[in-house]
Amino acid sequence: MLCTTTTQLIGQTPVMSIAVPDRDTTLVLKIEKNNPGGSMKDRMARSMVLAALEDGRLSPGGTIVESSSGNTGIGLALSALEFGLRFIAVVDHHAAPDKIRMMRALGAEIRYVEGDFREDEVAVVERQRLAAQLGAQLPGALFMNQSDNPANPEGYAGFVDELMAQLPNGIDAFVGCVGTGGSMTGIAQRLKRHNPAVRTIAVEPAGSIVFGKPGHPYYQSGTGTPAGDKVGKVLDYGCIDEGVQVTDTQAFETARYIARRKGLLVGGSSGGTIYKALEFIAAGKLFGTVVTPVADGGEKYLGSVFDGDWMAKRGLLDPAITAQLDAWLAAKACAA
């Protein structure tokens, strides 16, 4: 298909398999960083904009306002360009600087929240408050509110359709991040419609409150729900078989490992889902074809996750994780 807009490039992302030795299991990565905005959030961003235009909540020439750690904002900036809309991204200090630069490059207006926050503290409550305020005050503006927007999970229908075509022998398990719950809900619900036996594992950062554990600050960006915030209305716990936590160190060291061993730059949260998928496989809890998305690319985290000094200063380096990953994968080569 000859595309005429950038958002028409969303989807049809490739898959790459990693054989797990001594197990009748293959870990399949769906490379969502190949979307034009560099993440799987491009899918839901366009879905939310289209839904708002269709039902009249947003008019041509209007303004989109959203709280974002970066990837949703990049996706919304792309859709705003396609439909002739203004976009204001409400961000905090926790957003990766390169994500902010990408949004600005695409014409987004950036509003930082004010307040004294720790470096590893996500100021999502204040972001949501300011975004809602701007959406209510500005003429022709709409606060997208991805956490409660039903068009968020609807945006992942294409993701599942693609997987069904790419993996015709079936999918046995899906391991994904959970933040607002949009991607996990949209993907898990549809996978279970195809096959109710599919195991769905949702991964949140240690310190997130999605599954009822005590909250504390964490560095993983764009995933989880920090203490003080509410779990989004889009999250359907009923389609999740198990919710688990991954530490910043496990997530980031795995991302660095995948770069060094497989030549693939994945973001920190994707490192977390890969770590948990391999842990479950090694424990015999998942088998067959196990899918996890590369939600975004490591190119956005070269100054943090992939910077040894940054990691060391925060006590996030742990060579034992590399040894564990080597043991799980036994240096097997990935198959294209």
WOHU-V568590 format. One line per field, one symbol per residue. ss: DSSP state (A for helix, B for strand, O for the rest). phi: phi as a letter, one per 40 degrees, with the letter a starting at -180 (. if undefined). A space follows every 10 residues. Layout:
# WOHU-V568590
ss->???
phi->???
This chain:
# WOHU-V568590
ss->OOOOOAAAAO OOOOBBBBBB OOOOBBBBBB OAAAOOOOBO AAAAAAAAAA AAAAOOOOOO OOBBBBBOOO AAAAAAAAAA AAAOOBBBBB BOOOOOAAAA AAAAAOOOBB BBOOOOOOOO OOOAAAAAAA AAAAAAAOOO BBBOOAAAOA AAAAOOAAAA AAAAAAOOOO OOBBBBBOOO OAAAAAAAAA AAAAOOOOBB BBBBBOOOOO OOOOOOOOOO OOOOOOOOOO OOOOOOAAAO OBBBBBOAAA AAAAAAAAAA AAOOOBOAAA AAAAAAAAAA AAOOOOOBBB BBBOOBBAAA AOOOOOOAAA AAAOOOOOAA AAAAAAAAAO OOOOBO
phi->.ccbbccccc gfccbbbbcb cgbcabcbcc cccccdcgac cdcccccccc cccccgcbbd gcbcbacaci cccccccccc ccbgbcbbbc bbccccdccc ccccccgccb bcccicbcdc bccccccccc cccccccccg cbccfdcbcc cccccbdcdc dcdcccbcch bcabbacbbc gcccccccdc ccccadcdcb bbbbcchcbd bgcdcadacd bgagbcdgcb cccccbcccb cabbbbcdcd ccccdccccc cbgbcbcccc dcccdccccc cccgcbagcb bacccaccdc bccbdcbdcc cccbgbcacc ccccccccbf fccccc
